[in-house]
Amino acid sequence: MHLIAAAQMVSTADKAHNLDVATRLVRQAASLGAHLVGLPENFSWMGPEPERPSAAEGLDGPTLSRMAELARGTKTTLLAGSILEEGAPGGRLYNTSVLFGPDGARLAVYRKMHLFDVDVGDGATYQESAAVAPGTEVVAADTTVGRLGMSVCYDLRFPELYRRLSKDGATLLAVPAAFTMMTGKDHWEVLLRARAIENQAYVLAPAQGGRHSAQRLTYGHAMVVDPWGLVTARASEGEGLAVAPVDPELQARIRRNLPCLAHRRLD
């Protein structure tokens, strides 16, 4: 049995401060015994939309280099929730999640597939695709805690992605996010629990939670959900951690007694 931790942050346009907070939370989780720690979407930067290009980096840039060093230093598997990655077609960026092993090696890279182009009624219109290009690959990777399927935020609304990850052997689903307050209060927990139940998988959901600017407020409630769909840990307000165990025997028993994954008729 291993502990996993979902971090909750309130990132701003101050990248140096955000990275200091992320480092502190990962070290705190490691001190509690967590083998896998997840950071939220846009953990290193959440600033004004026009400044997005200036916040972008490469996979070998300073932010992810620091995260690799942090994983190695704490001997944890570290999910760097997402950063803005430079180099997408048409001068756009990717919203990219990177998984590091306890030796600091890069295990997997996932580029957010579904982009947030919506008007949720909170006074702001979101057009992520104006600056961000969609990824095209479904990504899962083996870790000491189990096979981890990767996703980011808005992906949560597309169950077919998680079914593909489940078919690829994922026993743990990662959903680093920055859900708006408007959508989060009604949909966040419901969707996370649904993905866990449908795929009989643990869900690790790091989150942004708080006031990032005058225009941006996120819901938070980072959590861990077990394969029966029960929330086993939840962060409170502002910065914090949701820490809970992953029990392979519980998961195996659920999948054995209620073998819905074996009963699928559609691919």
Residue pairs with C-beta under 8 A, 6 or more apart in sequence:
1 245
1 246
1 247
1 248
2 35
2 36
2 144
2 145
2 245
2 246
3 32
3 33
3 34
3 35
3 243
3 244
3 245
3 246
4 34
4 35
4 36
4 37
4 38
4 145
4 172
4 202
4 204
4 224
4 243
4 244
4 245
4 246
5 29
5 32
5 34
5 36
5 37
5 38
5 241
5 242
5 243
6 38
6 204
6 205
6 206
6 207
6 222
6 223
6 224
6 233
6 235
6 241
6 242
6 243
7 22
7 25
7 26
7 29
7 37
7 38
7 39
7 40
7 43
7 206
7 222
7 235
7 240
7 241
8 40
8 206
8 207
8 208
8 209
8 220
8 221
8 222
8 235
8 238
8 239
8 240
8 241
8 242
9 18
9 21
9 22
9 25
9 39
9 40
9 43
9 206
9 208
9 209
9 239
10 208
10 209
10 210
10 211
10 212
10 218
10 238
10 239
11 18
11 21
11 40
11 42
11 43
11 44
11 45
11 46
11 208
11 212
12 18
12 46
12 47
12 212
12 213
13 45
13 46
13 47
13 48
13 51
13 55
13 213
15 44
15 45
15 55
15 63
18 43
18 44
18 45
18 46
19 44
19 63
19 66
21 239
22 39
22 43
22 44
22 67
22 70
23 66
23 70
25 37
25 39
25 239
25 240
25 241
26 37
26 39
26 70
26 74
26 76
26 78
27 70
27 74
28 241
29 37
29 76
29 241
29 243
30 37
30 74
30 75
30 76
32 241
32 243
34 76
34 243
35 76
35 77
35 102
35 144
35 145
36 76
36 77
36 78
36 79
36 143
36 144
36 145
36 148
36 172
36 204
36 246
37 74
37 76
37 77
37 78
37 79
38 78
38 79
38 81
38 174
38 176
38 204
38 205
38 206
39 67
39 78
39 79
39 80
39 81
39 176
39 206
40 81
40 82
40 176
40 177
40 178
40 206
40 207
40 208
40 222
41 81
41 82
41 95
41 97
41 152
41 153
41 176
41 177
41 178
41 206
41 208
42 81
42 82
42 83
42 84
42 95
42 178
42 208
43 80
43 81
43 82
43 83
43 176
43 206
43 208
44 55
44 63
44 83
45 55
45 83
45 84
46 178
46 208
46 212
46 213
46 216
47 55
47 213
48 213
49 131
52 84
52 93
52 131
53 86
53 93
53 131
55 84
56 83
56 84
56 85
56 86
56 93
57 63
57 64
57 83
57 84
57 85
57 86
58 85
58 86
58 87
59 85
59 96
59 98
59 106
59 109
63 80
63 83
64 80
64 83
64 98
67 78
67 80
67 98
67 100
68 100
68 104
68 105
68 106
69 104
70 78
71 77
71 78
71 100
71 101
71 102
71 103
71 104
72 100
72 102
72 103
72 104
74 102
75 102
76 102
77 99
77 100
77 101
77 102
77 107
77 143
77 144
77 145
78 99
78 100
79 97
79 98
79 99
79 100
79 148
79 150
79 174
79 176
79 204
79 206
80 97
80 98
80 99
80 100
81 97
81 152
81 176
81 206
82 95
82 96
82 97
82 112
82 152
82 153
82 176
83 96
83 98
84 93
84 94
84 95
84 96
84 132
85 93
85 94
85 95
85 96
85 111
86 93
87 93
87 94
88 94
88 132
88 133
89 133
90 133
92 131
92 132
92 133
93 131
93 132
93 133
94 111
94 112
94 132
94 133
94 135
95 111
95 112
95 115
95 128
95 132
95 152
96 109
96 110
96 111
96 112
96 135
97 109
97 110
97 111
97 112
97 150
97 151
97 152
97 174
97 176
98 106
98 108
98 109
98 110
99 106
99 107
99 108
99 109
99 110
99 141
99 143
99 148
99 150
100 106
100 107
101 107
101 143
102 144
107 141
107 142
107 143
108 139
108 140
108 141
108 148
108 150
109 139
110 135
110 137
110 139
110 150
110 151
110 152
111 133
111 134
111 135
111 136
111 137
112 132
112 134
112 135
112 151
112 152
112 153
112 154
112 155
113 134
113 135
113 136
113 138
113 151
113 155
113 158
113 161
114 134
114 154
114 155
114 157
114 158
114 161
115 128
115 129
115 132
115 134
115 154
116 126
116 128
116 153
116 154
117 126
117 127
117 128
117 129
118 125
118 126
119 125
119 126
120 126
120 180
120 182
120 183
121 182
122 180
122 181
122 182
122 217
124 215
124 216
126 180
128 154
138 149
138 161
138 164
138 165
138 168
139 149
139 150
140 147
140 148
140 149
140 150
140 165
140 168
140 169
140 170
141 147
141 148
141 150
142 148
143 172
145 172
145 246
146 170
146 171
146 172
146 202
146 246
146 248
147 168
147 169
147 170
147 171
147 172
148 170
148 172
148 173
148 174
148 204
149 162
149 165
149 166
149 168
149 170
149 172
149 173
149 174
149 201
150 165
150 174
151 161
151 162
151 165
151 173
151 174
151 175
152 175
152 176
152 177
153 175
153 176
153 177
153 178
153 179
155 161
155 175
156 175
156 177
156 191
156 192
156 195
157 187
157 191
159 194
159 195
159 198
162 170
162 173
162 195
162 198
162 199
162 201
163 198
163 199
165 173
165 199
166 198
166 199
166 200
166 201
166 261
167 267
170 199
170 201
171 201
171 202
171 248
171 251
172 201
172 202
172 203
172 204
172 246
173 195
173 196
173 199
173 201
173 202
173 203
173 204
174 203
174 204
174 205
174 206
175 192
175 195
175 203
175 204
175 205
175 206
176 205
176 206
176 207
177 188
177 205
177 206
177 207
177 208
178 207
178 208
178 218
179 187
179 188
179 207
179 208
179 218
179 219
180 217
180 218
180 219
181 217
181 218
181 219
183 219
184 218
184 219
184 220
184 221
185 219
188 205
188 207
188 219
188 221
189 221
189 223
189 231
192 203
192 205
192 223
192 225
192 231
193 203
193 225
193 229
193 230
193 231
194 229
195 201
195 203
196 202
196 203
196 225
196 226
196 227
196 228
196 229
197 227
197 228
197 229
199 227
199 261
200 227
200 251
200 254
200 255
200 258
200 260
200 261
201 227
201 251
202 224
202 225
202 226
202 227
202 246
202 251
203 223
203 224
203 225
204 224
205 222
205 223
205 224
205 225
205 242
206 222
207 218
207 219
207 220
207 221
207 222
207 223
207 235
208 218
208 220
209 218
209 219
209 220
209 221
209 222
209 235
209 237
209 238
210 217
210 218
210 220
210 237
210 238
211 217
212 218
220 235
220 237
220 238
221 234
221 235
222 234
222 235
222 240
222 241
222 242
223 231
223 233
223 234
223 235
223 242
224 231
224 232
224 233
224 234
224 242
224 243
224 244
225 231
225 232
226 232
226 244
226 247
226 250
226 251
227 250
227 251
227 254
227 255
228 250
228 254
232 244
232 245
233 242
233 243
233 244
234 242
235 241
235 242
255 261
